[in-house]
């Protein structure tokens, strides 16, 4: 924390030395066809977090802003977003001419780089998920909301826990950025999801490919950037209430949100929401017992905007209780059971019973369950220095994860990880110098974690990581070039731990060399360092046709499990052994993109090849008899799992390749239809090993989506912006899996030891259909609410996704089906009631005109 105080002192010292001139941006928003003025349009500068709205005369004005060159976005419902790069110095005039667009195909603004830029100027492939997409689709957690977008999948553990997978890699290889800062938690664990409020996400920005240049370690495969709401224009106060109900799992989501910006530049927002769901249902299993969850969230932001820049503080709290499905069934009926007693130290079996219907539909999770809490405080600043600026964003995060496994002791967590972390990011962003600009800075993270539960897998640890980087951009004519270099150092410290091995006090920490003591973890300190970099460019052949190429080197330090594990992983029931001598992973990825963005179609084709050196994976060890090595620590009280196969983390080489295609057909001569098609493909695996064991787990199969939307518009004075949509999702069978016999030869390899349970039978492919409609409900020219209705899995198809951890669960002897299936038919009904205290929510789409 001392470093943060020093950096903040430097920032404000620079502020006190700076003399600021008056800089304003103003202009008019007009229609591209008839040149009429457009009231109610929003003009926003992402890098400054300031906005203005056009009045009745179509004029907007943003006052008291720092001089510089910025990307400025003009947005109006019913029109395509217009982005322009504007140099602001003194009183600057800039008009926007907007084109009607009933299909809402907005220009993508990339913010997860050194400065905001148009997607066509960023060489790295980006998938942007808009608020409209979020509203028109249903999900049960923050990752499932984007699981069907090009290049993205979700490794799921029920309806409440999902982990993002980008181009076949996840866990510590995908970095989550939330509220502008790296999420500091425990992403290495199979049953740990993302602690983020889905109602607080305004849009998603998925950077595909190494993001190590800007973020350091853990972004070797990509970045999931959860972007909050934009600041409102000065003088506006708005809010909304959300109600969402889902039929399959009884999900109830209530949210209240208010925000505003005063005329003197004080912005604020606040949100509170509550999400709960009972066990979901599928056609083969009925109610999936203990898949229910309860999630409470709240957040608030307050900021100040002046001619020197801005400073804002954001605080959030995430609290979720979720059941953990174990897949146990009654052997005769196949009905899922709930656990009522835990196995004892003498090897006694756990006890189960069939639940009542009331228990099947309860919202309160049973034991086994998790309680996850995340506290976060973020301080975000941008200060003008001449025509450039210094940005500084700092955070403190507290993550508490408890897992309880014994129903007879529901208040004693077997697993309890308590983590505290801090992040910092300070950079200088230069002014535009002809076609050239650059940014340079330092960022990093500090985390300390303690294992406070009765089951130990990892040691107590802390690490500190820091990196310095420089990124440059150059534009000449139709060519945009971007590149940079970065150097990182991470120092990892693992603590010593002694436990009591007596029968009555297993795994209780004791002083070193005490009676009946056992040295469970050996202390060590490891230093990792590495270089990241990228270079790429975009070329605009015409206004509507472009190409991108990028080559990037990524870097990732081993996580705590990979270098420090020594115990039974409760979620996978295998014994893991880490290796502190592991080297960091490095990757070299080549990306090529071709795109068309015209009035009739939007097409983007992405291809990639990702080669990873020192790829870390877990390998099943071999016993002296030729089979799996089995650990049995029951005699020393070290584990409740006496027959745990042993896995040790090792390294090799890996390669993944594939790409995505996204096609949006929105004919200008037929504005009543919009067709959106996507294709995602990933292949590859370990190199220099036998074909039977080279494939990696949780590499998604080929996926195709097709959605047809009919934007009907106004059908009466009371129903406007009405639409109907239908769609389908096809996931092919994933045949690239390693064979079961390799497990019994002690040659099994995996990204995660959970793959010990893998079967040689590939998960079958499937096709799902969905349909929905929605619109705005008006009365006397005032919008009362927005309505969104969507039915997923319309035909109630029984399917099991390859990316679900439930595919490894026990056989149902009543049906001979293996594993637990995914959710059946689910109808989501969502109502959003807007509150506008400035009288601007009567704006209609141009398509509402008859």
C-alpha angles and dihedrals in degrees: 000000000000089000090054092052091050092050092048089051090054091049094053092042088058088047093054092052094050123096111208126207125206110271123179135173120206140154147126132282114217140178113256094221108045099013091235119156118258117219119194097035117140121224112197135183106203096195092055098034091227130128143177134198126222114245130219088288092054092247124135130187133188112192135197101018129150118263115254147096115290142170107247123197126203115199133182128163108256094025133086113253114259118212124191134173107233130186108216119201122146116331103352125189122203127162127202125215111199128200122215114251120175092183095062095229097168124189112256116243112199112213102163093086134070092292137356114280140165114268090242089062095051116085093200116088111252133187114201121198113197131211088249091060091048092051095046094052133054131228140157101225142021096265099043087060089073101028094112099047118112113285094003131103136164127232100213136204099182129307098307102045125059133152122207117246116194116193093338100314131094144143108066091357094071117060120211116213114192125178089356097303137091113266108243110203139100106296093159094077120092096222097045117099134184117294098219133123109240091205091059095058113099093180141342125238113193115193107201116207132025113340093177093113093069101024110027122217125016095035096087093120101030149293131266105206115194105201119200127215122298119250114264123246116270113280096022128118118183141158145165143211120219127202119183128175127180122196103209098056101016089243114183120191120180121177136175120193132176129176140164148163122217124221090252093058103263111140126189142167139179135189138182126179142167125205125183135163136177124222113309123234134227130184095251105036103032109209112011098224118232096009090117123113144182121211127185121184138175135171141169138190134193125180144167125221121198140154088274093057131265143295125194139172123213127189128184140176126201121189124174134168113192136173122235116226115222098179096230115159142185105262094223104041100025089227114147117252135206124231118247101171134032124226112266130227091261091065097262115161122248118255126234138183137191111261125234120241088255089056091047090058100037117121094212112092119237125225116298090067146136131227113199125184128178124186117189137180120186128187113194124187140174119183127184118238108182106305091333129064145217118228125196126180122177133177143187117203133185118193122188120184123179127178120191119196106167115079090198090059103036094163098053113083116215090198120035123165117183113191133180122187143172130197133192134188121180121171142160117228113200126221119257108275105190103300094338134092135152143188130207133179152118132265138166149142140244122203134176123186136185128196105220101167131096094249114066127199103151134031125247106270149169133198138184124203130185133174139182122208145172126202125188132192128194129184125192119167109308094346125093117188126191133176145145150165135228139186123203136188124190122185113197122195123190119193129226118251131190121190137195110248097190117124096249097047111035117180095358108150114248138174117280116278093009119153111286089007126149127194100235099174129028115214119242141164121212129183120207125188137170150154126249129187147154141193128187147133147208127222124198107209089183135348089277105032125067143159133205135197128181138170119193139178114215130197132200130177117216114267126235095267094050095051103026113025117126112159147045115313101223095205094054102025093228130120111245127201120193128204120219090195093066116126124231117266117249126191139190115204129183119200128188125183134184121189145179123194112180138143091267106034142019114201131174126176117189127188128182144176118197120190115187125195121202090015108188120226139150119256125198111239123231125235123224087255093059100254133093117312108245124203120211113180095158090110091063096039092246100129146011091219106077096177103051117151112228124242126184125195114241139160141243141140126291137182132195127182139169138096150219137255123201120183124180115186112194108158113207089215092054106040091167093078137055122180121195121188130177137182125191125187132176127172138163139075143182118347129224095022134103116288091240093063104029099092121097124224123251095022099146121239123239109296131196127185128187124185128178118194127189108201097198096170121194116016096164139350088269099046119052137161088026119175140175123202138181128186149166137212122204121190115185124218113275105228096168097094131126116254125258095234090065089067093060092048089059091245099109116139129190145159087233128020090235084086088076086093093054118136128213087233110095119228108258121247121244145189123221129190129207137183136185150155139201148161147159121284115217135185124184090350093305122115108233100180148335118242126205123178122178132169115203122197089017095187094046091241117189107230142151118214117225089227093059119103086210090077088080096055122116126288120269100231092196091062104013089234115141122222134000120296130231128256120301127215111338128182116200121197116190128182123186116191112196124211115201117180092181099056100243102120096090091081113130129205115250086239088065089072112101 
